[in-house]
Amino acid sequence: MKQQFLPVIGITMGDPAGIGPEIIIKALNEPYLYSICRPVIIGDSHILKKTLDLLAFQHQVHIIDDPEQGRFKFKTLDTLNVSQFNIEHFKPSAPCIETGIAMQDYVVKGVDLALNRKINALVTCPITKTALKLAGSNFHGHTELLAHRTGTKDYAMMLAGQTLRVVLVTIHIPLAQVSANLTIEGIIKKIRLTHTSLRTRFNLKKPRIAVAGLNPHSGEASMFGREEEDIIMPAVRISQEEGIDVHGPLPPDSVFYHAMRGQYDAVVCMYHDQGLIPFKLIHFSDGVNTTLGLPIIRTSVDHGTAYDIAWKGIADPSSLMEAVKMAAFQAQIVKKDRLNES
């Protein structure tokens, strides 16, 4: 495909003090990515130059004011300069007010570019709740910020890899509060989002969805809890009546095995670790986090800022590379659908 037809992918730097700058440069050191997209870094040229020195890479940092100004050439880092850190006072691996402000500004800039179709998809490097809090942010992470900026009410987190996809009904809440936060309508919304996204973003015309139970053996006919009978099963039935190919509630100890073997295209999970433990067991280094329900395409690495190894030159860019590939793939699907509609 000719370069001018490739999707423009914005990549936010994440926390400059974390591994974001390093994995961006390492990922864009792979010529293949330039054959599937036109990448634009949303971040800080000073940080990138310092990272290039650390890695001893010979890339050129090309500062632009608009994605249209990008050269999109291998070894050239087209960069929208959202922040300008004083490198003499910059402390790697140390989140602070300044890095918290910067990481949020990168995301806001990326979302606005995507909403205005200046970029075709947004890929985000890791941020941290700690620095956001130091900066006085009202948001706990990417998902809440993205939903607020795009005016999205119904959204969900999906973790996706080549062999397993999981969607979370509840996310960052104590385990003791999961049951009280499960509702029939809430589960239905997550099933709908999963179904729609698998069709429109993953190009699966007839997606098959599994829903995991909450309790051991999915409650064993209410012997181990009534959440399956009272909440999850009604949500599945209503979703089936809407024409969605969804099954459950299925025993959590076996559903992921069957999904891995291709029986299901995604598993809707009741709580954070129910989905992420099996997912990270399989896709620890190459998993992708994507937000369902947004009016823009957003993918992300499936790991944190990794301050313990940041700025040591040893961070693995695999997850970021997969996130860019997924964003480019989804952007092509959306583009094709828009052309068909017109």
Order of alpha helices (4+ residues) and beta strands (2+ residues): beta-alpha-alpha-beta-alpha-beta-beta-alpha-beta-alpha-alpha-beta-beta-alpha-beta-alpha-beta-alpha-beta-alpha-beta-beta-alpha
